[in-house]
Amino acid sequence: MSDQTQTQRAGFVALIGEPNAGKSTLLNRMVGAKVSIVTHKVQTTRARIRGIAQEGASQLVFVDTPGLFRPKRRLDRAMVAAAWTGAADADVVVLLIEAHRGLTEGVEAILKGLDERREGDTPVLLAINKIDRVQADRLLALTQKMNDRYPFAGTFLISAEKGHGVDDLRLDLANRVPEGPWLYPEDQIADAPLRAIAAEITREKLTLRLHQELPYQLTVETEAWEDRPDGSARIDQVIYVIRDGHKGIVLGRKGETTKAVGQAARAELEAFLGHRVHLFLQVKVRPGWLDEAERFDAMGLDFKDG
C-alpha cells in the first residue's frame, strides 16, 4: 500500500544502455515481476514496455528502451529512435553499463548522444551493473573515469540479477520524480496491453530456442484473445517469418519446436495471468514484414523512424 502521509510523487524513468547491459533484468527486478523479456541475445527488447513500481509514496514508471547500437535495418533504426525518444520524455535517465566491459565504444557513443541531447535539468544517473565480475579497485577506477567523462547526478554499483544495490537506486529515483498524483492504479505493473505482453513472452521462448539471426527476422502478434466463462483464456498468436526456410526451422521436425515454444509460453502466461490459458500458435511467411508499418505499430515502434 502507498504511504498516504507523504507527498505523492510520480514520474517516468528511462533505462538506457548498450544491448545486453541488463536493462530488462533491472526493470524486472525493480517491478518485482517479469514484464520485459530477458534473453542471452542482444537487441531483444523492441517495444517500450513500461514497468511500474511503488516506493513509499512514489510511483516509478520505467521505460525499458531498446539497446542503443549502430542501426543497419529499418527495424534497428526505429528501435534506436525509440530509445532516444524514451530518454527525452523521461523525468530521470539511468545509464546502465557493464562493470567488466567499462567505457566501451558503444558507451562512449551513448555519452556523446547524451551530450548532444542534454535536456534542461533532467538528471542522468549511472548504474554500473554486474559488479560481482570485477575487483573493487577496478570498480572505483571505472566510477571515477565515467564521472570525469559526464556529470552524472549519482552513481550506483548494482547487480540487477542478484539484486545488490537495486533498492538504493529505487529509493533515489523515488526522491527525484516530480510531486504529483500517481499515473496508474496501485496494483498495475505494466501499461503495455496484455496482448503485447503475451506476444513478447512467446517471442522470448522463440529467441531462446532458435539460433543466430533468425530471432531478429521474426515477430509474434496476438491475433485473438477470448476470455472464457470457465475463467480460462484462449489466445491465438501468429509467428511471422520472412521466408519459407525459416518457417520450417520455427516449426521444427513434426512441429516439435513450435509445440515446445507453445508449452513454455503457455506455462509462463498462466503464471503471469493467474488462470488457465489455451495457446494456439500459427507460423506464417510474410516476406516484407520488416517493412510494414502495421508490424511496427504492433511493437510500439514508429515506422517513420526507420
DRENVEXGU-735590 format. One record per residue (C-alpha): residue number from 1; chain; x, y, z. Coordinates in steps of 0.1 Angstrom, whole numbers. Each point is the difference from the previous one (the first is absolute). Example, Ala and Ser with C-alpha at 12.3 -4.5 7.8 and 13.67 -1.06 7.14 Angstrom:
1  A  123  -45  78 $
2  A  14  34  -7 $
This chain:
1  A  0  0  0 $
2  A  11  36  -6 $
3  A  10  22  28 $
4  A  -27  27  0 $
5  A  17  21  27 $
6  A  27  9  -24 $
7  A  -3  22  -31 $
8  A  -8  -21  -30 $
9  A  26  0  -29 $
10  A  -1  -16  -34 $
11  A  22  1  -30 $
12  A  16  -18  -30 $
13  A  34  -16  3 $
14  A  18  -9  -32 $
15  A  25  -29  1 $
16  A  26  4  -28 $
17  A  32  -19  -9 $
18  A  16  -23  -25 $
19  A  -18  -32  -9 $
20  A  4  -27  27 $
21  A  10  25  27 $
22  A  -27  -14  22 $
23  A  -28  25  -5 $
24  A  -28  -25  -2 $
25  A  13  -20  31 $
26  A  2  33  19 $
27  A  -35  10  -10 $
28  A  -14  -34  11 $
29  A  19  2  33 $
30  A  -13  35  7 $
31  A  -36  -9  -8 $
32  A  2  -34  17 $
33  A  -16  -18  -29 $
34  A  10  -10  -35 $
35  A  -13  27  -24 $
36  A  29  2  -24 $
37  A  15  -30  -18 $
38  A  35  -11  10 $
39  A  22  -21  -23 $
40  A  37  -5  -6 $
41  A  -3  15  -34 $
42  A  6  37  -7 $
43  A  -27  24  -13 $
44  A  -28  -20  15 $
45  A  -21  29  13 $
46  A  -20  16  -28 $
47  A  -30  17  15 $
48  A  2  25  28 $
49  A  -17  -22  25 $
50  A  -5  20  32 $
51  A  3  -15  34 $
52  A  -16  17  30 $
53  A  15  -1  35 $
54  A  -10  15  33 $
55  A  25  13  25 $
56  A  -16  17  30 $
57  A  -23  27  -13 $
58  A  17  1  -34 $
59  A  -10  -18  -31 $
60  A  28  -7  -25 $
61  A  -10  -7  -36 $
62  A  29  -17  -17 $
63  A  6  3  -38 $
64  A  20  -30  -11 $
65  A  16  13  -31 $
66  A  16  -21  -28 $
67  A  37  -2  4 $
68  A  19  28  -18 $
69  A  22  -14  -27 $
70  A  10  9  -36 $
71  A  -31  -7  -21 $
72  A  1  -18  -33 $
73  A  -36  -8  -9 $
74  A  -32  20  2 $
75  A  -11  -20  31 $
76  A  34  8  16 $
77  A  -4  37  -8 $
78  A  -35  1  15 $
79  A  12  -17  31 $
80  A  29  25  5 $
81  A  -24  29  -6 $
82  A  -24  -14  26 $
83  A  28  -2  25 $
84  A  10  36  -4 $
85  A  -37  11  1 $
86  A  -4  -19  32 $
87  A  30  18  15 $
88  A  -12  34  -11 $
89  A  -35  -5  15 $
90  A  12  -12  34 $
91  A  3  18  33 $
92  A  31  -20  9 $
93  A  24  -19  -23 $
94  A  21  -30  12 $
95  A  30  -10  -21 $
96  A  8  -36  6 $
97  A  35  -13  -8 $
98  A  17  -33  7 $
99  A  28  1  26 $
100  A  22  -25  -18 $
101  A  -3  18  -33 $
102  A  3  36  12 $
103  A  1  30  -23 $
104  A  -4  -18  -33 $
105  A  -3  16  -34 $
106  A  -38  -5  2 $
107  A  -2  17  34 $
108  A  21  29  -13 $
109  A  -24  3  -29 $
110  A  -29  2  25 $
111  A  18  26  21 $
112  A  4  21  -32 $
113  A  -37  -4  -6 $
114  A  -7  12  35 $
115  A  23  29  -5 $
116  A  -19  11  -31 $
117  A  -34  -6  15 $
118  A  5  13  35 $
119  A  -35  11  9 $
120  A  -3  28  26 $
121  A  4  -14  35 $
122  A  -8  -36  -7 $
123  A  23  -20  23 $
124  A  20  -28  -14 $
125  A  10  -28  24 $
126  A  28  -25  -6 $
127  A  -7  -36  10 $
128  A  30  -23  -3 $
129  A  -14  -35  -4 $
130  A  15  -35  5 $
131  A  23  12  28 $
132  A  7  -35  11 $
133  A  21  -5  -31 $
134  A  28  24  9 $
135  A  23  10  30 $
136  A  -8  30  22 $
137  A  30  20  -13 $
138  A  -12  -3  -36 $
139  A  -35  10  10 $
140  A  14  32  17 $
141  A  21  8  -30 $
142  A  -29  -5  -24 $
143  A  -23  22  22 $
144  A  26  28  -1 $
145  A  5  -3  -37 $
146  A  -37  1  -8 $
147  A  -6  30  22 $
148  A  29  19  -15 $
149  A  -16  -7  -34 $
150  A  -36  11  9 $
151  A  -17  20  28 $
152  A  -21  -28  14 $
153  A  -24  9  28 $
154  A  8  -32  19 $
155  A  19  -33  -4 $
156  A  -12  -34  11 $
157  A  18  -33  1 $
158  A  -25  -28  -6 $
159  A  -7  -35  -10 $
160  A  -33  0  -17 $
161  A  0  -38  -1 $
162  A  7  -5  37 $
163  A  -17  32  13 $
164  A  31  16  16 $
165  A  -4  38  1 $
166  A  -33  0  -18 $
167  A  -20  12  31 $
168  A  23  30  4 $
169  A  -4  9  -36 $
170  A  -38  -3  2 $
171  A  -1  22  32 $
172  A  21  27  -17 $
173  A  -23  -1  -31 $
174  A  -31  3  23 $
175  A  14  32  15 $
176  A  8  15  -34 $
177  A  -33  -4  -19 $
178  A  -23  30  1 $
179  A  -27  6  26 $
180  A  -35  -9  -14 $
181  A  -27  -26  0 $
182  A  8  -36  -11 $
183  A  -4  -7  -37 $
184  A  -13  -35  2 $
185  A  -21  -21  24 $
186  A  19  -13  30 $
187  A  -2  -37  -10 $
188  A  12  5  -36 $
189  A  35  -11  -9 $
190  A  1  8  -38 $
191  A  -18  22  -24 $
192  A  6  -22  -31 $
193  A  -32  -17  -11 $
194  A  -3  -36  11 $
195  A  0  -11  -37 $
196  A  34  17  -4 $
197  A  15  -16  32 $
198  A  -13  -34  -11 $
199  A  16  4  -34 $
200  A  33  10  16 $
201  A  -1  -31  22 $
202  A  -3  -23  -30 $
203  A  27  19  -19 $
204  A  23  -5  30 $
205  A  -5  -37  -1 $
206  A  7  0  -38 $
207  A  32  21  6 $
208  A  13  -24  26 $
209  A  -6  -30  -22 $
210  A  11  12  -34 $
211  A  35  9  -11 $
212  A  20  27  -18 $
213  A  -19  27  -20 $
214  A  -35  -17  -1 $
215  A  -14  16  32 $
216  A  6  34  -15 $
217  A  -19  -9  -31 $
218  A  -33  -11  16 $
219  A  -27  17  20 $
220  A  -30  -12  20 $
221  A  -34  15  1 $
222  A  -30  -8  21 $
223  A  -28  -3  -25 $
224  A  -29  -10  23 $
225  A  -6  -1  37 $
226  A  -32  -16  14 $
227  A  -7  -1  38 $
228  A  -22  -31  5 $
229  A  -28  -5  25 $
230  A  20  -25  20 $
231  A  26  26  8 $
232  A  26  -12  -26 $
233  A  11  19  -31 $
234  A  5  -11  -36 $
235  A  29  19  -16 $
236  A  8  -3  -37 $
237  A  34  13  -12 $
238  A  17  2  -33 $
239  A  38  -3  -5 $
240  A  10  19  -31 $
241  A  32  -10  -18 $
242  A  15  14  -32 $
243  A  7  -32  -20 $
244  A  -12  -36  -4 $
245  A  32  -14  14 $
246  A  -5  19  32 $
247  A  -35  -14  3 $
248  A  14  -36  0 $
249  A  26  9  27 $
250  A  -26  17  22 $
251  A  -24  -30  -3 $
252  A  28  -26  5 $
253  A  -2  -37  -8 $
254  A  -37  -10  1 $
255  A  -8  34  16 $
256  A  21  -8  31 $
257  A  16  34  3 $
258  A  -32  20  -1 $
259  A  -16  -25  23 $
260  A  28  4  26 $
261  A  -1  38  -4 $
262  A  -38  0  5 $
263  A  3  -21  32 $
264  A  26  22  15 $
265  A  -19  32  -9 $
266  A  -33  -14  13 $
267  A  16  -9  33 $
268  A  14  35  5 $
269  A  -33  16  -12 $
270  A  -19  -21  26 $
271  A  23  11  27 $
272  A  -2  37  -11 $
273  A  -38  1  -4 $
274  A  -9  -24  29 $
275  A  -23  -22  -20 $
276  A  -1  -27  -27 $
277  A  11  9  -35 $
278  A  -7  -18  -33 $
279  A  27  13  -23 $
280  A  -1  -6  -38 $
281  A  30  9  -22 $
282  A  1  3  -38 $
283  A  31  6  -21 $
284  A  -5  22  -31 $
285  A  24  11  -26 $
286  A  -1  38  -6 $
287  A  31  10  -21 $
288  A  -4  37  6 $
289  A  -10  2  37 $
290  A  31  20  8 $
291  A  -12  27  -23 $
292  A  -37  1  11 $
293  A  -13  29  21 $
294  A  -26  -21  18 $
295  A  27  -24  13 $
296  A  19  29  15 $
297  A  -32  13  15 $
298  A  -6  -34  17 $
299  A  35  3  16 $
300  A  -6  36  12 $
301  A  26  14  -25 $
302  A  -4  29  -24 $
303  A  3  -12  -36 $
304  A  11  35  -11 $
305  A  31  -2  22 $
306  A  13  -30  -19 $
